[in-house]
């Protein structure tokens, strides 16, 4: 929602690193394949970005795609001043003639310009535990108490292993030479590893499966990992994907991208990651996003139908809107839910409906509220009261909704491509509302 490179034609996976007051946003460049290289953008506030474009390009040995990675400091940073990153390439194995994916490394002193290490530093698939011709991609590091790093990455269990649907786990003393551990038990099974981090005395992870990002928890780095029983689906298939943690001085934040083919893939807003008193990993609004607020937009109620009251007249869809206020949920019913109605100037309107059990349904809707068929239903298992504060971000067909600071969903409207303006209404009354044009 807040960043799309104008230097490259398309990008996908993303990750961030913060150092000395600067945010570094890395993105997987996907102009012609699932990955040809890595780009980087920088920001002083985590909202407004300066794009630097290509920083790592695939080698001439790459045959399928270059895969994503992460950034960390050399454990001897005080002496070397080096930052390290990883990426992967699919290459042809000379012995078998088969394609195999392995992990490679690079170093930098400024986090923008990177120099590759030679093939002597390749982290090859450890076929004691993992499939030599399966996935082996995108190490995410976590500091280790005894020095160096723990790591998780996308990996495929070796044939016959009881731990199918697993992820890679290992460690490194120097951040550059990595050692794989036995594949952990992961239930239910997954396809990709996004990140993990210690919150309190447990390890919380974000793993991908079938296009969704799920929250997992373990007592130890080595597993087993099980999906958390509440708020298990962190990000929904088809609307956003591949979330990664990254630490800030005041807590853990994450970055994800939004999937919207009509405007291309965008980096979403940064979000805070917390574990609540019940031990549930939750995604919250990051206060730094207040920097999105630009010029105030007039709010003027205008009843459109029995179900919809328009609040904001047509605004620049390309620039985007930042909307916040409070909702009265005490009168919400199954027949008359609270929520919002978004109407671009081309294509069908879309609704975000909040029901008494606090599930939220998203989908296309005409103002008369006929033939409602939600395309996405979210239940955060969060105890909202009779009144809830909200933040609604609207830009280029992409929506983000927060209630009481909790991320409800990143949602992408379909069938609204080419729209230049958007109007915003509400369902179930006239709530408190303030609105601003976005500054991005």
C-alpha positions, 0 to 999 in steps of 0.5 A: 500500500505504501511502496511500489518501485518505479525503477523495476516493473514488479516485485514480490517478497520483502523484508526490512532492516533498521540501523542508525535511524534508517529503515532499509526495505528490500524487495525481490525483483520479479520482472520476468520470473519468480525472482531475478534479483533484489532491490532496496529502498530507504526511509527515515520514518518507515512510511516515505521511501527513496528507491535505490533499485537493484542491489543484487542480481542473479548470477549467470549460473541461475536457471530458474529463479533467485530467492529471497533472504534477510539481513543481519550484522556480522557477530564481529560487527564492532571490528568488521563493520559488515552486514550480511545477507542471504539469497538463493539460486536454482542451479544445475548440479553437475553430477546429476544434471538436476536443478538444486536450490542452495543459499548464497551470501553477500556483505555490505558496509552501507546496506545498499551496495552488496558484494557477493561471497564466492561459491566457497560459502554456499550453504548447500542442502543438508540431505541427512535431513532435507530433500536435496532437490527440494526448497532451500531458501531465505534464511531468517536469523534470530540472535543466539544467547551463546553468540551467532544466530539461530536460523529458520528457512524454507526447506523440504524434508527428505523423502521418507522423513516423518516430518513432511511439511516442515521448515529448515532450522539451524545455527551459525556461529559467525553468521556466514557458515551455517549448520542444519539441524534435524527437520522439526515437526510442524503441525499442520504442515507448511510450505514456506518459513517467514520468520521466528522470534522469541516473545517471553520464553516461547518461540513464535513463528510465521509460516506460509501454506497455500498462500496464507501466513499462519502463526505457530508457537514452540517451546524451543527453537528445535520445535515442535511447532504447532499453529496457535489455537486463536488468531491462527491465520495472520494474513489471508490468501490472495490479499497479502503474503510473506510477512517477516519480523524485524526488531526496532529499539522499542519492539518487534515490527513486521513487514508484508506485501499486498497482492493486488494484480490490478495495480501491481504488488505493493509493500504494505504498511509496517505493523507491530507484532506482540504476544498478548496476555493469553500467549497469542501472537497478534498484529497491531497498528504501528504508530509510525503510520500516523505519518501517512496523515496529510491534508484533512478531508471533509466528512459529510453524511449523506444517506444513500440507501437504508443500509449505506450512509456515504461519509466522504465524497470522491477522493484521489484513489491513487493518493489514498485515504487515512480514516479513523474514529469510533464505531458503536457496535452495541446495535450491530446485528446479523441483519444490520452489521456495522462496517464500511462501504467503499465505492471506486468510480469504476467497478463494483463497491465493496463492503467490510461488515462487522457482525455481533460475534466480531467476525468481519466479512469482506466482499463486493456489494451494491449499495442496496446490499443485495446478494451478499457473498463475502470473499473473505471472512476474518475472526481475530478472536479478540474481545471487542467491546460495545465501542471500538476505535478503528483505522481504515486505510484505502489506496489503489484497491487495497484496504487495511482495517484495524479495530482497537489497534488490532489488524483485522485484515489487508484486503484487495478489492477486485474489479476496480482497476482503472479507478481514479477516485473513491468514495467511502460510506458506512453501514449501521449509522453515522460513526465518529470519523476523521479523514486525511489524504495520504502523504505517500 
